[in-house]
Amino acid sequence: MARLIKYLAILILLAAIALIAYAYVGPWFGADFSAPSEEVRKPVVLNAD
C-alpha cells in the first residue's frame, strides 16, 4: 500500500512539473494562452417600478 502511495505521489509530482514546463515552453511551440480580447456590449433593462 505504501508503494502505491509513493508511486502516486511521484506521478503527481512529475505531472505538476510537466504542466509548469508546458506553461513556460508552450508559447515557443505555438500554444496561445492569452485570453480573447474583444469588447462585448449588451443592453441592460432595469425594472424600476
For each residue, the residues with C-beta under 8 A, 3 or more apart:
1: 4 5
2: 5 6
3: 6 7
4: 1 7 8
5: 1 2 8 9
6: 2 3 9 10
7: 3 4 10 11
8: 4 5 11 12
9: 5 6 12 13
10: 6 7 13 14
11: 7 8 14 15
12: 8 9 15 16
13: 9 10 16 17
14: 10 11 17 18
15: 11 12 18 19
16: 12 13 19 20
17: 13 14 20 21
18: 14 15 21 22
19: 15 16 22 23
20: 16 17 23 24
21: 17 18 24 25
22: 18 19 25 26 31
23: 19 20 26 33
24: 20 21
25: 21 22 28 29
26: 22 23 29 31 33
27: 30 31 32 33
28: 25
29: 25 26
30: 27
31: 22 26 27
32: 27
33: 23 26 27
34: 37
35:
36:
37: 34
38:
39:
40:
41:
42:
43:
44:
45:
46:
47:
48:
49:
